[in-house]
């Protein structure tokens, strides 16, 4: 039996002050009242917002995610936020491996493997991002790139891997207005699922949620989500407006 969940997750990135974030989270929470979406709904917010946002949302309806965590347990790492700290706010997810973290902060396969391990040890579910840049897509290397990036999570046991949600994000489509076509998304999602099947077996592959990230909006979400291997979205810009975000949630 297929156990995989449909998920729509927002990634606010470095946007909103705490009061603005609380207002936005409250609007999403309000929009979910009396509604039973055909997907789990999660918002990924800056570290500074986690506790305040947790206080205004119904955890039965809306999951809460951090956007990152450290690759160290604790100690003299000024400015870092550990997985244990994230978990202590009541958050239940963390986004790791986002292309912006890989590009701007030089996060490697090894660093990300450590972050994933610590997140899981602290009871967090991981939304793990993979995807190619434009040059790699144009050179037809996207399969090679995502296979290499999966090394950060393919060291896990099948039991641990059950707490991983994958998010395929073509880097060339993030915040650019370009979107992979629904057929392009389906093709690479199916390839990713085949790699999981090779590593962990067909059942684990069938149970793994794979989200699409990259200029997903209400106007294209329905076509993307209709594809058999696309299980939802990791939403950037459109998650900063409650109406747009809910438009994507209702695409299911």
N, C-alpha and C positions, 0 to 999 in steps of 0.2 A: 504494500500500500504506500502511495506517495504521501510523505509527511511534510513536504516542504511548504513553507509559508510564503504568501505574497506580502511584501513589505514596501511601504513608501516612507523613506527617511529624508528628513531635511538636514542640510549642512549649512549652517548660518555663516561659517567662516569668521573672519574678523569684522563682524558687523553688529550693530546695535550696542547701546549702553545697557546697563542692567535694567533701568526702568523701561526702556524701549523693548528689551527682550522679554521682560515680564508681561508687558502689554501684548506682544505678539503671541507668546505662549498661551496667554489667557484667551486670546481670540481663537486660536486653533482648538484649544480645549473646549470652548463654548460651542464651536462649530461641530464638534464630535458628539455633543450631548444629544441623546435621542436618536443617534445614527448608529447603525452597525455596519461599518465599512467591510468590504470583502478583502481587507488586508490589515496587517498590523501597521500602526502609524508611530513614527519615532521622530523626535527632533534632536539634532546635534547642535549644541550651543557652546559658546566660549566657557572656559573654566570659571571665570568670574560670575557666571550666571547660574551655574548648576543648582546651588542650594536655593536661591530665590525662585527659580523656575519650578523646581521640584515641589515647592510649597503651594503653587497655584494650579497644578495639573492633577487630573485624575489618572493615577498610575494604571488603572484598569483599562483605560482608553488610549493612553499616550505614553510611549516609552521615551526615556531620556538618555541622551548620549553625550559623552565628551568628544572633542574633536581630535584628541591626541592623548598620549601619556608617555612618561619617561621610560627609558630602557634600563633604569636602575631602581633598586628596591627603595632606598632612602639614602640620606647622607648629604655631603657637602657639594650639592649641585644647585647652586643658587638660581632661582627662577624656574626650576623644573617642577613638574607635578606628577607624582607617582600614581600607579594604578590603584594602590590602596587608598590614596587621597580621593581619587575619582569615585571609587566604590563607596567611600564614607559619606558622600553627598547624597546617596540614594540613586545615582545614575545606574542604569543597567547595561549600557552599551558604550563602546568607544570606537571611533573611526581611526583606523591605522593605515599607513601606506598610501595616503592620498598623494596624487602626483605633485601637488604643491609642496608637500613635505619632502618628497624625494628630490625635487628640483632645487628648491631654495635652501633646504636644510641638510641636503646630502645624506638622506637616510638610505642606508644600504640594506641588502637582503638580510645580512647578519644582525644589524641593529633592529630591524623590524621583527625578526624572529624572536629576539629577546623581549621586545615590547609585547608581542602577541602572547608569549609564555607568561609574562607577569600579569597581563590583563586577565587571562584565563584563570590563573592562580587566585585572583581576587574576585572571581565570580562574575566577571564582565563578559558579555557577548561581544565579539569583534566584527565590525564591518570593515572588511579588508579590501582595499582598492588596488586594482591592477589596470594597466592600459598602456597603449603606445603613443608616441608623439607623431606628428605629421610626417616627418622624414622616414620614420620606421614603417608607417602605413603605406607611404608612396613606394617604398622599397619592398613591400609585401612581406614585412618581417613581423607583423603583429602577433602571429601565433608563437613565434620564437620568443618574443619579448614577454608575453603573458606567461608562457611556460617557465621562463627564468624567474619571473617575479613570484610565482607560486611556491618557489623553494622556501620562502619565509614561513609558509604554513604547512608544507608537505612533510615537515619533520614531526608533525603532531601524530598522536595515535588517532584512530578512527573516532574514539570516544571524545577526545579533545576537539577534533575537527568538527564535530556536531555543533559546536558553539561558534563556528565561523560562518559569517554571511559574506559572500563575495560581491564586490561591486566592480563591474567592468566599466571603465571610463576612458573612452578615446580622448587623449589629452588635447587633441586638435579640436575637440567639440566642447571643451569646458569654457563657458562664458564667452564663446565666440559667436553664438547664434547658429553655428553649424551643428548638425546632428547626424550621427550615423543613421543611415536608412534603417527601417525596421528589419529589412533582410540582412544588412551588414551586422546589425546587433545580434540577430538570431544566429547567424553563421558562427560568430566568435563565441557566443554564449554556449552553443552546442559543442564547439571545440573545447572550451573550458570544462564543460561537463564530462566530455570524453576523457580528459586528463585526470579528473577526479575518479572516474570509473577505473582507469588503469591503475591508479594508486590505491584506492580504497574499496573498489568493487562497485557494481551497478547500483546497489541499494543506497549506499552513501551518496553516490552521484545524484540519484533521483531525489534524495531528501535535502540536498544543498540548495539554498536560496541564492540566486545570482541576479543582482540588480543591475540596471543600466544607469550610468551617470554621464551627463554631458548635454547641456541645453535641452533637458526634458521639460516640457511645459504642458499645460492643459490641452493645447491644440494637437500635440503629437503623441501624448501619453497612451491614448487608447490603442493606436496602431502598434506601438512598441509592446504594450502589455499583452496584446492579443497573441504574440508569438509564444510558442510552447516553452521555450527556454529562457524567456525574460520574465522574471518573477517580481518585478517592481522597479523602483527607481531610487537613486541617491540624488537628491534635488538640491541644487545650489541656489542661484538667483531667485527662482520661483518660490523657494521656501521662505523668503523674507516678506511675503505678502500672504496673509491667511487665506484670502479668497483664491489666489492662484494655486497655493499649496493644496487646498481642499479640492480644487478642480482636478488635480492630478490623483488625489486619493480616490475620488469618485470615478476615475477612468476605469476602475475595476468593476 
